[in-house]
């Protein structure tokens, strides 16, 4: 009987140690799971920070592109304006020189006819160079003849022939120059 009690005590002792080991294993597994979860959370937070940084850089990049395009458009407009002014100045200087010479007095009519032709060219549609300008595109304010604008719209191009600005059926209006 003493041997049986001793065996029971040893069995109970082994069961208790087994239970302790199982509890210890559960604690270790929980600890490892917690560490794994915290590593995952840190990785996600780092990825979020990297994403925010990349989005900020992209936003800054788009702002810079927009700023550069506005600057380029202004520069192009000023460049075209300066070319136009220099052409007008050279034409006026040539006309002035021709009018200063006394032997060119009969050529004044030629000068006037040249100016009349220039003004007619300003009133002629730049697309077809035949009809008078009578339609304005409301988006970019370029002026063409109705037939050319209607042809662009009907062929589904719907873009300004000069600057490629898109327009729709309500994007052009008839004007009367006279």
Steps between C-alpha positions, in 0.01 A plus 500: 500500500781733572633428154160575358482831689848582385406422140186712529701787644756471219215486246341808654837672500549415130152627417570827679832540314321421173237762579773752589682425174177538302430835670854611430461395133174697474668807650793467257263458204300805608819700546624398151161583346503841669853568378404392146191724506700798627761446224219491242348819644838677487548384138155629404570834671833529318329423169233764574772756573679410175170527309426843650850617410464370144158667466642829626787476251252423220282796601805728507606365161158574348503849652842561348383371160195725512711799601748428220226462240345833602842663478563343159160616373571855617844490340355369172230767502759774562726353231217500244399850605857626459529339156171657395610839630838476329333410170262796538790730586706387202201544266433847638868596472503384138186702428650804671819475297302471179288804584805710591648466152358766265535283191276235661195722541302310235575183696285626791205337327691175499567539873133562567402202285749286691345611829152428366614150403646453851170600657308271265734217599422571865128460426542183292468154657849358565381145419358546153637849415182562299203593718467777759538423868155477657524248790687527828596200719406590856774294666804653327343799316650408163288615204424300183231476235185307586558236232846406633380479862193301396723261300727449805197433720324271249812288447519446880834676528344775715837664560614852418708492180751741655548385859322160517269614783196269511154645437144370473179618333461785746869590478476734199289804416432697186635854486447778247808700416338699221 
